[in-house]
Amino acid sequence: MTSEFTVRQAELTDINDIIKINRLCLPENYSFDFFYRILSEFGYACAVGEVNGEVIGYLLSRIERPFSSFIGLNPSKGHVISIAVLPQYRRQGLGILIMKYGMKKLIEHKVDSIYLEVRVSNVAAVEMYKKLGYYIKREFKQYYRDGESAFVMEWGKKDSTEENHE
């Protein structure tokens, strides 16, 4: 199935479609208020993917600022909170397009790095993130409610002390 995808900034009017996709695709679900807060505060860094005007995928991300940025230490980081694409549209490149859109918006807002958590069993997602320049920073044991661990993956400059877990 080849489709013409478009990616655009998510808007509050997309919230019901985003929640529906989240519930259909992911075991990690959030409250309506959580989606509303992220879209209200960080909508510039959130995206939806569409085919023929129908929302078929989304990305939620935000910027996390440190409590102190004394002499430029601890710069702001981007955080990819959630990304999902309806199953029938997967493996066609939409996830990468959505991620690139969100990364570009975060970088435009001066983040030095972007991180995300991904299930260790989600090999397809891990590989997609690696194609985008993310590396595995560490494993977070029993991160998810069902007890599965997560890889914390990061894009950006590695610290000289960081190992490459790949």
C-alpha positions, -999 to +999 in steps of 0.1 A: +000+000+000+016+032-011+001+064+002+009+101+001+017+112+036+016+147+049+031+158+082+020+189+100+020+205+134-005+189+157-033+212+169-057+209+198-085+200+173-065+168+166-066+156+203-094+130+198-076+114+168-044+114+188-060+098+218-077+072+196-044+062+179-027+061+213-053+037+227-053+015+196-015+013+192+001+015+226-003+000+261+009+033+276-021+055+277-025+090+291-054+110+304-072+136+282-057+163+305-022+151+298-027+152+260-043+186+263-014+200+284+013+187+261-006+200+230-013+234+246+022+240+259+044+222+233+022+220+203+050+235+182+070+202+188+041+178+182+031+164+149+005+144+131+008+124+099-022+123+075-034+105+045-062+122+026-069+145+056-072+116+080-048+115+110-030+082+110-001+089+133+012+113+158+042+125+178+041+142+212+072+158+225+082+186+248+111+206+260+125+200+295+144+229+310+167+225+339+160+243+372+193+262+367+213+269+336+242+284+355+270+294+330+253+274+303+254+240+320+225+217+317+209+229+285+173+222+276+165+187+263+139+175+240+118+146+251+098+124+227+069+113+249+049+092+225+048+083+188+024+059+171+013+051+136-018+030+128-008-006+120-019-006+084+004+024+077+036+012+094+069+004+077+061+030+049+083+058+063+057+078+081+073+073+116+106+087+103+088+117+087+070+124+119+101+121+140+121+143+116+094+170+118+094+169+156+132+168+159+135+198+136+110+218+157+128+209+190+162+219+174+147+252+163+139+258+200+175+253+209+177+219+224+211+202+224+198+167+227+166+147+224+158+116+243+131+090+244+122+057+261+114+026+240+105-009+249+135-032+246+113-056+226+103-030+201+131-038+177+115-020+147+113+013+167+149+010+180+162+005+145+142+035+132+156+057+160+191+045+152+186+055+115+177+090+129+210+092+148+198+081+182+220+058+203+212+036+233+223+055+264+212+030+290+186+004+299+159+013+325+149-019+342+112-026+347+103+009+333+068-001+320+038-011+341+039-046+328+076-049+340+093-046+306+125-026+305+131+004+283+161+016+264+167+053+270+179+065+236+194+099+229+202+121+199+229+147+202+264+150+213+276+121+235+295+129+267+331+117+265+324+094+295+294+076+278+297+041+265+281+030+234+256+003+244+250-009+208 
